[in-house]
Amino acid sequence: MPDPRYAVAAVLVTAAVTWGLRALPFAALTPLRASRTVRYLSARMPAGVMVILLAYCLRDLSVTQASSLAPLIALAVTVGLHLWRRNALLSILGGTAVHVILASTVFAH
């Protein structure tokens, strides 16, 4: 069993490093908050990230197979729900539910 002073020192060092690593991004970003570039990126990045995620998820989709209709229908439902209600949670849950239902019933192998 290690010396109690060693264990306390190890816990204190670990806590200090953890706190420092969590505080560092906030301290580094504080001067950037007034930047026009950062404001532009914060407005545009969510849509950009979603486009990249969409391309990644659909990259191996074979449009010649009937089972490929499940993700495409779910995508259409997700987009439709979002355009209709402008609620990200509803869109994600609705599209996911449609995909799961279609993939496990209609297009199950």
C-alpha positions in Angstrom: 0.0 0.0 0.0 1.5 3.4 -0.9 2.3 6.1 1.6 -0.8 8.2 2.3 1.1 11.4 1.5 2.0 10.0 -1.9 -1.7 9.0 -2.6 -2.9 12.5 -1.6 -0.2 14.1 -3.7 -1.2 11.9 -6.7 -4.9 12.8 -6.3 -4.1 16.6 -6.0 -1.8 16.5 -9.1 -4.5 14.6 -11.1 -7.2 17.1 -10.0 -5.0 20.0 -11.0 -4.2 18.6 -14.4 -7.8 17.7 -15.0 -9.0 21.2 -14.0 -6.3 22.8 -16.1 -7.2 20.8 -19.2 -10.9 21.7 -18.8 -10.2 25.4 -18.2 -7.7 25.8 -21.0 -10.2 25.9 -24.0 -12.2 28.6 -22.2 -9.2 30.7 -21.5 -7.9 30.3 -25.1 -11.2 31.1 -26.7 -12.0 34.2 -24.6 -10.0 36.5 -26.8 -11.5 34.9 -30.0 -15.1 35.6 -29.0 -15.0 39.0 -30.6 -13.6 37.7 -33.9 -15.7 37.9 -37.0 -14.3 34.7 -38.3 -15.3 32.7 -35.1 -18.8 34.2 -35.3 -19.0 33.2 -39.0 -17.9 29.7 -38.3 -20.2 29.3 -35.3 -23.1 30.2 -37.6 -22.1 28.0 -40.5 -20.4 24.9 -38.9 -23.5 23.1 -37.7 -24.8 22.8 -41.2 -21.4 21.9 -42.5 -21.0 19.2 -39.9 -24.4 17.7 -40.8 -23.5 17.6 -44.5 -20.2 15.8 -43.8 -22.1 13.4 -41.5 -24.7 12.8 -44.2 -22.0 12.1 -46.8 -20.2 9.7 -44.4 -23.4 7.8 -43.5 -24.6 7.4 -47.1 -21.2 6.8 -48.8 -21.5 3.0 -49.1 -25.2 3.0 -49.9 -26.0 0.9 -52.9 -29.0 2.5 -54.7 -29.6 -0.7 -56.8 -30.8 -2.8 -53.8 -34.2 -2.5 -52.3 -32.9 -2.5 -48.8 -31.2 0.9 -49.6 -34.7 2.5 -49.5 -34.9 2.3 -45.7 -32.1 4.9 -45.1 -33.3 7.1 -48.0 -36.9 7.1 -46.8 -35.7 7.8 -43.2 -33.6 10.7 -44.6 -36.6 12.1 -46.4 -38.7 11.8 -43.2 -35.9 13.5 -41.2 -35.6 16.4 -43.6 -39.4 16.7 -43.9 -39.9 16.8 -40.2 -37.2 19.4 -39.8 -38.6 21.6 -42.5 -42.1 21.3 -41.1 -41.4 21.7 -37.3 -37.8 23.1 -37.1 -37.2 20.9 -34.1 -33.9 18.9 -34.3 -34.9 16.4 -31.6 -38.2 15.6 -33.3 -36.4 15.3 -36.7 -33.7 13.0 -35.3 -36.0 10.8 -33.3 -38.6 10.6 -36.1 -36.0 9.7 -38.8 -34.4 7.1 -36.5 -37.7 5.5 -35.7 -38.7 5.3 -39.4 -35.3 3.8 -40.2 -35.5 1.2 -37.4 -39.0 0.2 -38.3 -38.3 -0.1 -42.0 -35.0 -1.9 -41.6 -36.5 -4.4 -39.1 -39.8 -5.1 -40.8 -40.2 -4.1 -44.4 -36.6 -4.5 -45.6 -35.4 -7.2 -43.2 -33.4 -9.9 -44.8 
